[in-house]
């Protein structure tokens, strides 16, 4: 069977690419070995947010008297939280199934392998093989939890993010290895429902070490105050799983000090590795580097008619990036004027509590790039809306080029800041200056006022500080 386009993988890159291609009149097939929606809908973005919402609601109940409401008894039902999360994920996956039918996209279940002559061989659950061909093939096979050599995931005592969402019982003590988005989100969830949590991070900066240093410092302070132990600048030497629990042996990079942490479960949150093995890349001679598929700005590989998007290429491993790449790739295939993605204007969001969101350069990176800066910060403790909501932690930090007023970066930590960052992405896209942000009237009282106030602080015009 021949198609205009075959997409391998139905995550937020693959299924979005397939829909856009169908909208543009292409005859499209999509191959998926598990559930439609990929990791994001089934094991990543969506179900984790459902768990985090349960934790947030439980926290509200625990502090209900702060809002003038007395709740006499409450407890976290771990199993029910997990069940709700899986239900949300299942609903979203069914939504993708509907979208495939609506857009007349052929769904093929099984494992796909690239073959010569722009062909794809799909092996179904029974081991039967069937060959398909297409004028264009997009590889969107995504990624999986990265395994560290000294931290092999066994799915029981040493787990990845998938197991962390479906544990049969809540662990009393949990060690999280890695303080990136996955690590801090699960640390927040489990700590909120009563698990003792320790986070071990190799990099020295603290939690979310790739964020601006001020954000990292603030989140580390908030987590520490809440009772989450953070060990930044420590390496995991080994994990002993011989007994009933685990013994995690860690060593300080700075002075070589060694410690042993006892826990029930270790969560490996060391990042993502691409699913590029055993899909026929070598057979076709498709170039890779460190396991990633090499592509140009329109996601073309070195082999004509074969493209790659999402976690299998060396761009940010984020769902919204994969979706944008899929749309850009397909529009270029159709001969449209497709604007190459500006990877310096990609929002990053972490859904712990308080939330973290950012776009553009950190202050350190901006200085290293040679800019003279104007930097403004506005704390949510000075925000009327934040005070009314009982969420005064955090701040907005904005970074401008002092010479031209160009917005270089925005970094936020606070309640619901993942909903605020899009304004800054748009402003940066439009090359908005600091003074234009200051003169853009923001509604009162809102959390978004902090963006305007932070810009005003950068130019010594702030009112409410």
HELIX and SHEET records of a PDB file:
HELIX    1   1 UNK A   14  UNK A   23  1                                  10    
HELIX    2   2 UNK A   38  UNK A   43  1                                   6    
HELIX    3   3 UNK A   45  UNK A   62  1                                  18    
HELIX    4   4 UNK A   64  UNK A   67  5                                   4    
HELIX    5   5 UNK A   78  UNK A  102  1                                  25    
HELIX    6   6 UNK A  161  UNK A  164  1                                   4    
HELIX    7   7 UNK A  181  UNK A  192  1                                  12    
HELIX    8   8 UNK A  213  UNK A  226  1                                  14    
HELIX    9   9 UNK A  281  UNK A  284  1                                   4    
HELIX   10  10 UNK A  310  UNK A  312  5                                   3    
HELIX   11  11 UNK A  319  UNK A  333  1                                  15    
HELIX   12  12 UNK A  343  UNK A  345  5                                   3    
HELIX   13  13 UNK A  363  UNK A  368  1                                   6    
HELIX   14  14 UNK A  380  UNK A  382  5                                   3    
HELIX   15  15 UNK A  384  UNK A  389  1                                   6    
HELIX   16  16 UNK A  417  UNK A  419  5                                   3    
HELIX   17  17 UNK A  421  UNK A  429  1                                   9    
HELIX   18  18 UNK A  434  UNK A  438  1                                   5    
HELIX   19  19 UNK A  449  UNK A  458  1                                  10    
SHEET    1   A 6 UNK A 106  UNK A 109  0                                        
SHEET    2   A 6 UNK A  28  UNK A  32  1                                        
SHEET    3   A 6 UNK A   2  UNK A   8  1                                        
SHEET    4   A 6 UNK A 129  UNK A 139  1                                        
SHEET    5   A 6 UNK A 119  UNK A 123 -1                                        
SHEET    6   A 6 UNK A 111  UNK A 115 -1                                        
SHEET    1   B 5 UNK A 106  UNK A 109  0                                        
SHEET    2   B 5 UNK A  28  UNK A  32  1                                        
SHEET    3   B 5 UNK A   2  UNK A   8  1                                        
SHEET    4   B 5 UNK A 129  UNK A 139  1                                        
SHEET    5   B 5 UNK A 306  UNK A 308  1                                        
SHEET    1   C 2 UNK A 143  UNK A 145  0                                        
SHEET    2   C 2 UNK A 272  UNK A 274 -1                                        
SHEET    1   D 5 UNK A 158  UNK A 159  0                                        
SHEET    2   D 5 UNK A 265  UNK A 268  1                                        
SHEET    3   D 5 UNK A 173  UNK A 177  1                                        
SHEET    4   D 5 UNK A 196  UNK A 201  1                                        
SHEET    5   D 5 UNK A 229  UNK A 232  1                                        
SHEET    1   E 3 UNK A 234  UNK A 240  0                                        
SHEET    2   E 3 UNK A 246  UNK A 252 -1                                        
SHEET    3   E 3 UNK A 258  UNK A 263 -1                                        
SHEET    1   F 2 UNK A 288  UNK A 289  0                                        
SHEET    2   F 2 UNK A 292  UNK A 293 -1                                        
SHEET    1   G 5 UNK A 348  UNK A 350  0                                        
SHEET    2   G 5 UNK A 355  UNK A 360 -1                                        
SHEET    3   G 5 UNK A 407  UNK A 414 -1                                        
SHEET    4   G 5 UNK A 395  UNK A 401 -1                                        
SHEET    5   G 5 UNK A 373  UNK A 379 -1                                        
END                                                                             
